Amino acid sequence: MKSAKLLSRSAKIAAGLFLAFPASPAWALQPLGDFLASGRSTGFDAREQALVTEQRGWERSAALGRLLPSFSARGIYQFNQYEVEADFGGTTLVISPQHQLDGFLQLDVPLIDLANQHRYSQAKHLESASKEQQELVLSQVDTAIARSYFLLVGAAALHHSAELSLKSAEENLAFVQARADLGAATELDLARARANVEVSRQNLADALLGRDVAARQLETLSGLSPQAVDSFPEVGLQSEGPLSSWLDNAETPADRTQKELTAAAVQGRKAAKAALLPTLSANAQERFTNATGFVGEPTVFTAQAVLGWRLDWGTYANSQAQSSNAAAQMVREEKTRRNSADQIFEAHHRVETGIVKVQSARAQAESASTAAGLAEERYRAGAATQLDVTQAQRDAFAADAALIQAGAQLTFARVELRTLTGRPLDELSRQLDQPRKSALPGLAASDAAQVPPAAAPPASSAGSTPAPTSPPTDSASPVSPASPQKAQP
C-alpha cells in the first residue's frame, strides 16, 4: 500500500519531467533522426542487404555476358613419337612434327538464344527486386529503431521515477521511525515502511535493467551509442487525415519487391520454355601451328555457323516447374499487397485510437492526481483512512503511467504508419525533436516549467546509479512530493 503511494508520487514527478524537459539539455539523448540515419548506414541488416543488392547487380552482368561475343585463346604443346614429313618434288611438308605447337584464337557470337535473353531479363528483375528489398529492409530498420527509441525513453522515465520512489520511501521510513520513537506510530506502520523501502529498491533494480537493456538494443540496431535521456518528444494530437489518403494508390516497398519478383518469375518461366527451342551462333577461329599438313601454311582461318537443338525430358519438366513457381509468386504478390493494406489500416487506426487514449489519459491523470491530493489532505485532517490515501495514490500512479504509455504508443504508431508506406520521416522527426510544452495534469503551467530535468546517466554506464534531482515542493499542489516532515506512514 505504501509502495503504491510512493510510486504514485514519484510517477507524477516523472510525468512532469516527461512534459517539461528543456529542448537541448547537455548530453541529452540524440534525436530519433540521428539513430535512423546511423541505422541506415551502419546497421547490420542495412549493410547485409546492400551487399546482396551488389551481388544481384553482378549476377545481372553475368547473365548479360552470355549474350555478348566472347573471345578465347589457347596454346597447345604436343609431343609425337614419330615425326611425319612428305616430300613433293623438293617441297617438304611437315605433316606431324615431333614437337608440335598449336595456337588458337577464337571469337564466338551468339545470334539467336531466347533462353539466355529471358534469363537476362530475369536477372534484371531480380536486381530491381533486391533494390526494392533494400528499401523494405531500411523501412523495417527504421521501425525497429523507433520502437527501441521509445522503449528507451519510457524505460529511462521509469528508472528516474524508481529513484525518486526509493528516496521518498527512505524519507518516509525515517519519518515513521521518528513517530514510532515518540509512540505515535505502531510497529505495523514501521514494518510496512521498511518493506516499502525494499520494494522500492527492487523496483529501481528492475528499472535500471530495463533502461540499460533498451539502450543496448538501440545501440545494436543503430550502431550509435545513446546518451542520457533528458528530454521527451511532444505528443501531438493532430489527426493523420482520412484512411483513403494512405491506402489509395499506396505501393509499399514490400509491394514493389513482390512485383519485381513476379516479373522475374515470369521471365524464368519463359526462359525454361525457350530452352526447348533451337539456338544459333557463329564463331571464327585463327590457328597457328608448325604442323602445316597439306596446306603448307602456318596460319589457318575458319568460320562456322552452328545451329543447335536439344530436346530432353528434364528441360520440359523444368519449364513446368517454372510455370508453377510463377503462379505461386503471383499469389504471394497478391497476399503481400493485402497484408500491406492491412498493416496500414491497423497503423492508421492505432493513431486515431491513440489520440483518443492520450486525451482520455490526460483527463484521467488530472482527476486521479486531484483525488490523491484530496485524500492526503483528508488523511492529515483525520477524515480519511490510510487505505483511502493508498488507493487514491495507486490510482494516480496507474493514471500517470497510462498517460506516458499512451503518448509513446501514439508517437510510435505515427512512425510505423510512415515506414509502412515508405514516406519520409523528416517532418515527423523534426516534430519529435520538440520538447513537451503542455503542463502536468493537476499542475499549473508556471509550476510545471519549474520541474528540473533528470540527471540520467549515459545508457552505456549500466552499473552506475545517478543521484535523483529533488523536485520543488509546493504544498498547494496535489502532485508535489511532501517534505520529510510531512511524509505519511
C-alpha positions as CSV (number, residue, x, y, z in Angstrom):
1,M,0.0,0.0,0.0
2,K,2.7,2.4,0.9
3,S,4.7,1.3,-2.1
4,A,1.8,2.3,-4.4
5,K,1.6,5.7,-2.6
6,L,5.3,6.5,-3.0
7,L,5.4,5.2,-6.6
8,S,2.4,7.4,-7.4
9,R,4.1,10.4,-6.0
10,S,7.3,9.8,-8.0
11,A,5.4,8.8,-11.1
12,K,3.8,12.2,-11.0
13,I,7.2,13.8,-10.9
14,A,8.4,11.6,-13.8
15,A,5.3,12.6,-15.7
16,G,6.2,16.2,-15.0
17,L,9.6,15.6,-16.4
18,F,8.1,14.0,-19.4
19,L,6.0,17.1,-20.0
20,A,8.5,19.9,-19.2
21,F,12.1,19.0,-20.2
22,P,14.1,21.7,-22.0
23,A,14.7,21.4,-25.7
24,S,18.5,20.9,-25.7
25,P,19.9,19.8,-22.4
26,A,23.6,19.0,-22.1
27,W,24.4,15.4,-23.1
28,A,20.8,14.8,-24.0
29,L,19.6,11.7,-25.9
30,Q,20.2,12.2,-29.5
31,P,17.2,12.9,-31.7
32,L,15.4,10.0,-33.3
33,G,16.7,11.1,-36.7
34,D,20.3,10.6,-35.7
35,F,19.6,6.9,-34.8
36,L,17.6,6.4,-38.1
37,A,20.5,7.8,-40.2
38,S,23.1,5.7,-38.3
39,G,21.0,2.6,-38.6
40,R,20.6,3.0,-42.4
41,S,24.4,3.4,-42.8
42,T,25.9,1.1,-40.2
43,G,23.1,-1.3,-39.1
44,F,23.7,-5.0,-39.7
45,D,20.6,-5.6,-41.8
46,A,21.2,-2.5,-43.9
47,R,24.8,-3.4,-44.7
48,E,23.9,-7.0,-45.4
49,Q,21.1,-6.1,-47.8
50,A,23.4,-3.5,-49.6
51,L,25.8,-6.3,-50.3
52,V,23.1,-8.6,-51.5
53,T,22.0,-5.9,-53.9
54,E,25.5,-5.6,-55.2
55,Q,25.6,-9.3,-55.7
56,R,22.4,-9.2,-57.8
57,G,24.0,-6.5,-59.9
58,W,26.9,-8.7,-60.8
59,E,24.6,-11.6,-61.4
60,R,22.7,-9.4,-64.0
61,S,26.1,-8.6,-65.6
62,A,26.9,-12.3,-65.8
63,A,23.6,-13.0,-67.5
64,L,24.3,-10.2,-70.0
65,G,27.7,-11.7,-70.7
66,R,26.2,-14.9,-72.0
67,L,24.5,-12.8,-74.8
68,L,27.7,-10.9,-75.8
69,P,30.5,-12.1,-78.0
70,S,33.3,-13.9,-76.3
71,F,37.0,-14.3,-77.1
72,S,39.2,-17.2,-76.2
73,A,42.8,-18.1,-76.7
74,R,44.5,-21.5,-76.4
75,G,48.0,-22.8,-76.7
76,I,48.9,-26.5,-77.0
77,Y,52.2,-28.3,-77.0
78,Q,52.1,-31.9,-78.2
79,F,55.0,-34.5,-78.4
80,N,54.6,-37.0,-81.2
81,Q,56.7,-40.2,-81.1
82,Y,57.3,-40.1,-84.8
83,E,57.7,-37.1,-87.0
84,V,55.9,-37.3,-90.3
85,E,57.1,-35.4,-93.3
86,A,56.2,-35.6,-97.0
87,D,58.4,-34.7,-100.0
88,F,56.6,-33.4,-103.1
89,G,59.3,-32.8,-105.7
90,G,61.7,-31.0,-103.5
91,T,58.9,-29.4,-101.4
92,T,58.9,-30.8,-97.8
93,L,55.6,-30.5,-95.9
94,V,55.6,-31.3,-92.1
95,I,52.5,-33.3,-91.5
96,S,53.2,-34.1,-87.9
97,P,56.3,-32.7,-86.2
98,Q,57.7,-34.5,-83.2
99,H,57.4,-31.3,-81.2
100,Q,54.0,-29.8,-82.3
101,L,52.9,-26.4,-81.3
102,D,49.4,-25.1,-81.9
103,G,47.7,-21.8,-81.0
104,F,44.1,-20.9,-81.4
105,L,42.3,-17.5,-81.3
106,Q,38.5,-17.9,-81.4
107,L,35.6,-15.4,-81.4
108,D,32.1,-16.8,-80.5
109,V,29.0,-14.7,-81.3
110,P,25.5,-15.9,-80.1
111,L,22.9,-14.9,-82.7
112,I,19.6,-16.4,-81.5
113,D,19.4,-17.6,-77.9
114,L,16.0,-16.9,-76.5
115,A,16.5,-18.8,-73.3
116,N,19.5,-16.7,-72.3
117,Q,17.7,-13.5,-73.3
118,H,14.9,-14.3,-70.9
119,R,17.4,-15.3,-68.2
120,Y,19.0,-11.8,-68.6
121,S,15.6,-10.2,-68.2
122,Q,15.0,-12.3,-65.1
123,A,18.3,-11.2,-63.6
124,K,17.4,-7.6,-64.2
125,H,14.1,-8.0,-62.4
126,L,15.9,-9.8,-59.5
127,E,18.3,-6.9,-59.2
128,S,15.3,-4.5,-59.2
129,A,13.6,-6.6,-56.5
130,S,16.8,-6.6,-54.4
131,K,16.8,-2.8,-54.6
132,E,13.2,-2.6,-53.5
133,Q,14.0,-5.2,-50.8
134,Q,16.8,-2.8,-49.6
135,E,14.2,-0.1,-49.2
136,L,11.9,-2.5,-47.4
137,V,14.8,-3.5,-45.1
138,L,15.6,0.1,-44.4
139,S,12.0,0.8,-43.5
140,Q,12.0,-2.2,-41.2
141,V,15.2,-0.9,-39.6
142,D,13.6,2.5,-39.1
143,T,10.6,0.8,-37.4
144,A,12.7,-1.3,-35.1
145,I,14.9,1.6,-34.2
146,A,11.9,3.8,-33.5
147,R,10.4,1.1,-31.3
148,S,13.6,0.7,-29.4
149,Y,14.0,4.5,-29.1
150,F,10.6,4.9,-27.4
151,L,11.3,1.9,-25.2
152,L,14.4,3.5,-24.0
153,V,12.7,6.8,-23.4
154,G,10.0,5.1,-21.4
155,A,12.4,2.9,-19.5
156,A,14.5,5.9,-18.6
157,A,11.4,7.7,-17.2
158,L,10.6,4.6,-15.2
159,H,14.1,4.4,-13.9
160,H,14.1,8.1,-12.8
161,S,10.7,7.5,-11.2
162,A,12.0,4.5,-9.3
163,E,14.9,6.6,-8.0
164,L,12.5,9.2,-6.6
165,S,10.3,6.5,-5.3
166,L,13.2,5.0,-3.3
167,K,14.2,8.4,-2.0
168,S,10.6,9.1,-0.9
169,A,10.4,5.6,0.7
170,E,13.6,6.2,2.7
171,E,12.4,9.6,3.8
172,N,9.0,8.1,4.8
173,L,10.8,5.4,6.8
174,A,12.8,8.0,8.7
175,F,9.6,9.9,9.5
176,V,7.7,6.8,10.6
177,Q,10.7,5.8,12.7
178,A,10.7,9.2,14.4
179,R,7.0,8.8,15.1
180,A,7.5,5.3,16.4
181,D,10.1,6.5,18.8
182,L,7.6,9.0,20.1
183,G,4.9,6.4,20.4
184,A,2.8,8.0,17.7
185,A,3.2,5.1,15.2
186,T,2.6,1.4,15.6
187,E,5.1,-1.4,14.8
188,L,2.9,-2.4,11.9
189,D,3.3,1.1,10.3
190,L,7.1,0.8,10.8
191,A,7.3,-2.7,9.4
192,R,5.3,-1.5,6.3
193,A,7.6,1.4,5.8
194,R,10.7,-0.9,5.9
195,A,9.1,-3.3,3.5
196,N,8.2,-0.4,1.2
197,V,11.9,0.7,1.1
198,E,12.9,-2.8,0.0
199,V,10.2,-3.0,-2.6
200,S,11.4,0.4,-4.0
201,R,14.9,-0.9,-4.2
202,Q,13.7,-3.9,-6.2
203,N,11.7,-1.6,-8.5
204,L,14.9,0.5,-9.0
205,A,16.9,-2.6,-9.9
206,D,14.3,-3.7,-12.4
207,A,14.0,-0.2,-13.9
208,L,17.8,0.0,-14.2
209,L,17.9,-3.3,-16.0
210,G,15.1,-2.3,-18.4
211,R,16.8,1.0,-19.2
212,D,20.2,-0.5,-19.9
213,V,18.8,-3.4,-22.0
214,A,16.7,-0.9,-24.0
215,A,19.8,1.2,-24.6
216,R,21.9,-1.8,-25.6
217,Q,19.2,-2.9,-28.1
218,L,19.0,0.6,-29.6
219,E,22.8,0.7,-30.0
220,T,22.8,-2.7,-31.6
221,L,20.1,-1.7,-34.2
222,S,21.5,1.7,-35.0
223,G,25.3,1.4,-34.3
224,L,25.0,4.7,-32.3
225,S,25.6,4.7,-28.6
226,P,22.7,6.6,-26.9
227,Q,23.4,9.3,-24.4
228,A,21.4,10.1,-21.3
229,V,17.6,10.6,-21.7
230,D,16.9,14.1,-20.5
231,S,14.1,15.1,-22.8
232,F,10.9,13.7,-24.2
233,P,9.2,14.5,-27.5
234,E,6.0,16.4,-27.8
235,V,3.0,14.2,-28.3
236,G,0.8,15.9,-30.8
237,L,-2.9,15.2,-31.1
238,Q,-3.4,16.1,-34.7
239,S,-5.1,13.6,-37.0
240,E,-3.3,11.8,-39.8
241,G,-6.2,12.5,-42.2
242,P,-8.6,10.0,-43.8
243,L,-7.5,6.4,-44.3
244,S,-8.1,6.7,-48.0
245,S,-5.2,9.2,-48.3
246,W,-2.9,6.4,-47.1
247,L,-4.4,3.5,-48.9
248,D,-5.3,4.9,-52.3
249,N,-2.6,4.2,-54.8
250,A,-0.3,3.1,-51.9
251,E,2.6,0.9,-53.1
252,T,4.8,0.0,-50.2
253,P,8.4,-1.3,-50.6
254,A,7.1,-4.8,-49.9
255,D,4.6,-4.5,-52.7
256,R,7.2,-3.2,-55.2
257,T,9.6,-6.0,-54.1
258,Q,7.0,-8.7,-54.8
259,K,6.0,-7.1,-58.1
260,E,9.6,-7.3,-59.3
261,L,9.9,-10.9,-58.1
262,T,6.7,-11.8,-60.0
263,A,8.2,-10.3,-63.2
264,A,11.4,-12.3,-62.6
265,A,9.4,-15.5,-62.1
266,V,7.6,-14.8,-65.4
267,Q,10.9,-14.4,-67.2
268,G,12.2,-17.6,-65.6
269,R,9.2,-19.4,-67.0
270,K,9.8,-18.0,-70.4
271,A,13.5,-18.9,-70.2
272,A,12.6,-22.5,-69.3
273,K,10.2,-22.8,-72.2
274,A,12.7,-21.2,-74.6
275,A,15.3,-23.8,-73.7
276,L,13.2,-26.2,-75.9
277,L,13.9,-24.1,-79.0
278,P,17.0,-24.2,-81.3
279,T,19.9,-21.8,-80.8
280,L,22.0,-20.2,-83.5
281,S,25.6,-19.0,-83.0
282,A,28.6,-18.2,-85.1
283,N,32.4,-18.5,-84.4
284,A,35.6,-17.6,-86.1
285,Q,39.0,-19.2,-85.4
286,E,42.6,-18.4,-86.2
287,R,45.1,-21.3,-85.9
288,F,48.8,-21.0,-85.6
289,T,50.8,-24.3,-85.9
290,N,54.0,-25.9,-87.1
291,A,52.1,-28.9,-88.3
292,T,51.1,-27.3,-91.6
293,G,50.0,-30.5,-93.2
294,F,49.0,-30.4,-96.8
295,V,48.0,-26.7,-96.6
296,G,51.6,-25.7,-96.1
297,E,50.6,-22.5,-94.2
298,P,51.4,-21.8,-90.6
299,T,48.2,-19.9,-90.0
300,V,44.7,-21.1,-90.9
301,F,41.4,-19.2,-90.6
302,T,38.0,-20.9,-90.2
303,A,34.4,-19.6,-89.7
304,Q,31.3,-21.5,-88.6
305,A,27.6,-21.1,-88.1
306,V,26.2,-23.5,-85.6
307,L,22.5,-24.5,-85.2
308,G,21.8,-26.5,-82.1
309,W,18.7,-28.1,-80.8
310,R,18.3,-30.2,-77.7
311,L,15.2,-32.0,-76.6
312,D,15.0,-33.9,-73.3
313,W,12.5,-34.6,-70.5
314,G,14.5,-32.7,-67.9
315,T,14.2,-29.4,-69.9
316,Y,10.4,-29.9,-70.3
317,A,10.0,-30.7,-66.6
318,N,11.9,-27.6,-65.6
319,S,9.6,-25.5,-67.8
320,Q,6.6,-26.9,-66.0
321,A,8.3,-26.3,-62.6
322,Q,9.0,-22.7,-63.5
323,S,5.4,-22.2,-64.6
324,S,4.2,-23.4,-61.2
325,N,6.7,-21.1,-59.5
326,A,5.5,-18.1,-61.4
327,A,1.9,-18.8,-60.5
328,A,2.8,-19.2,-56.8
329,Q,4.7,-15.9,-56.9
330,M,1.6,-14.2,-58.3
331,V,-0.3,-15.4,-55.3
332,R,2.5,-14.2,-52.9
333,E,2.3,-10.8,-54.6
334,E,-1.4,-10.6,-54.1
335,K,-1.1,-11.7,-50.5
336,T,1.7,-9.2,-49.7
337,R,-0.4,-6.3,-51.2
338,R,-3.3,-7.3,-49.0
339,N,-1.1,-7.6,-45.9
340,S,0.4,-4.2,-46.6
341,A,-3.0,-2.7,-46.8
342,D,-4.0,-4.4,-43.5
343,Q,-0.9,-3.1,-41.8
344,I,-1.5,0.5,-43.0
345,F,-5.2,0.1,-41.9
346,E,-4.1,-1.0,-38.4
347,A,-1.4,1.7,-38.0
348,H,-3.8,4.4,-39.1
349,H,-6.5,3.2,-36.6
350,R,-3.9,3.0,-33.9
351,V,-3.1,6.6,-34.4
352,E,-6.7,7.7,-34.3
353,T,-7.3,5.5,-31.2
354,G,-4.1,6.7,-29.6
355,I,-5.3,10.3,-29.9
356,V,-8.4,9.5,-28.0
357,K,-6.5,7.5,-25.4
358,V,-4.0,10.3,-24.8
359,Q,-6.8,12.8,-24.4
360,S,-8.6,10.5,-22.0
361,A,-5.4,9.6,-20.2
362,R,-4.6,13.3,-19.6
363,A,-8.1,13.9,-18.1
364,Q,-7.8,10.7,-16.1
365,A,-4.4,11.6,-14.7
366,E,-5.6,15.1,-13.8
367,S,-8.6,13.7,-12.0
368,A,-6.6,11.0,-10.2
369,S,-4.0,13.5,-9.2
370,T,-6.6,15.8,-7.7
371,A,-8.2,12.8,-5.9
372,A,-4.8,11.8,-4.4
373,G,-4.2,15.3,-3.1
374,L,-7.6,15.5,-1.6
375,A,-7.2,12.0,0.0
376,E,-3.9,13.1,1.6
377,E,-5.4,16.3,2.9
378,R,-8.3,14.4,4.4
379,Y,-6.0,11.9,6.0
380,R,-4.0,14.7,7.6
381,A,-7.2,16.1,9.0
382,G,-8.3,12.7,10.3
383,A,-11.2,12.4,7.9
384,A,-9.9,9.6,5.8
385,T,-8.0,6.3,6.4
386,Q,-4.6,5.4,5.2
387,L,-6.3,2.8,2.9
388,D,-8.1,5.7,1.2
389,V,-4.8,7.5,0.6
390,T,-3.1,4.4,-0.6
391,Q,-5.8,3.6,-3.1
392,A,-6.1,7.1,-4.4
393,Q,-2.3,7.4,-4.9
394,R,-2.3,3.9,-6.5
395,D,-4.9,5.1,-9.0
396,A,-2.9,8.3,-9.6
397,F,0.2,6.2,-10.3
398,A,-1.6,4.0,-12.7
399,A,-3.2,7.0,-14.5
400,D,0.2,8.8,-14.9
401,A,1.8,5.6,-16.2
402,A,-1.0,5.1,-18.6
403,L,-0.5,8.7,-19.8
404,I,3.2,8.2,-20.5
405,Q,2.5,4.8,-22.2
406,A,-0.3,6.2,-24.4
407,G,1.9,9.1,-25.6
408,A,4.7,6.7,-26.5
409,Q,2.3,4.4,-28.3
410,L,0.7,7.2,-30.3
411,T,4.1,8.6,-31.4
412,F,5.3,5.1,-32.5
413,A,2.1,4.5,-34.4
414,R,2.8,7.7,-36.4
415,V,6.3,6.4,-37.2
416,E,5.1,3.0,-38.2
417,L,2.4,4.4,-40.5
418,R,5.1,6.3,-42.4
419,T,7.6,3.5,-42.6
420,L,4.9,1.1,-43.8
421,T,4.0,3.4,-46.7
422,G,7.6,4.4,-47.5
423,R,7.0,8.1,-46.7
424,P,9.9,10.1,-45.3
425,L,10.3,10.7,-41.6
426,D,11.9,14.1,-41.8
427,E,8.9,16.1,-40.9
428,L,7.9,13.8,-38.1
429,S,11.5,13.6,-36.8
430,R,11.5,17.4,-36.5
431,Q,8.3,17.2,-34.6
432,L,9.7,14.6,-32.3
433,D,12.7,16.9,-31.6
434,Q,10.4,19.5,-30.0
435,P,10.1,19.3,-26.2
436,R,6.9,19.0,-24.3
437,K,5.2,22.3,-23.6
438,S,1.9,21.1,-22.1
439,A,1.6,21.3,-18.3
440,L,1.5,18.3,-16.0
441,P,-2.1,17.3,-15.2
442,G,-3.2,19.0,-12.0
443,L,-0.3,21.4,-12.1
444,A,-0.2,25.0,-13.3
445,A,1.8,25.7,-16.4
446,S,4.1,28.0,-14.5
447,D,4.8,25.4,-11.9
448,A,5.4,22.7,-14.5
449,A,8.1,24.8,-16.1
450,Q,10.0,24.7,-12.8
451,V,10.4,20.9,-12.8
452,P,14.1,20.2,-13.3
453,P,15.4,17.7,-15.8
454,A,16.5,14.2,-14.6
455,A,20.2,13.7,-14.3
456,A,20.1,10.4,-16.1
457,P,23.4,8.7,-16.8
458,P,24.6,7.6,-20.2
459,A,23.0,4.3,-21.3
460,S,26.4,2.6,-21.5
461,S,27.0,3.0,-17.8
462,A,24.9,0.2,-16.7
463,G,26.4,-0.1,-13.3
464,S,26.1,3.5,-12.2
465,T,23.0,5.0,-10.5
466,P,22.7,8.8,-10.6
467,A,21.6,10.9,-7.7
468,P,18.0,12.0,-8.2
469,T,17.2,15.6,-8.6
470,S,14.9,16.9,-5.8
471,P,11.7,18.3,-7.3
472,P,10.3,21.6,-6.0
473,T,8.0,21.4,-3.0
474,D,4.6,23.0,-3.4
475,S,2.2,22.3,-0.6
476,A,-0.7,23.7,-2.6
477,S,-0.2,21.3,-5.4
478,P,-1.7,17.8,-5.0
479,V,1.1,16.3,-7.2
480,S,4.2,17.8,-5.5
481,P,6.0,15.5,-3.1
482,A,5.6,16.1,0.5
483,S,8.7,17.1,2.6
484,P,10.1,14.6,5.0
485,Q,8.4,16.4,7.9
486,K,5.0,15.9,6.2
487,A,5.6,12.3,5.0
488,Q,2.8,9.9,5.9
489,P,3.4,6.4,7.2
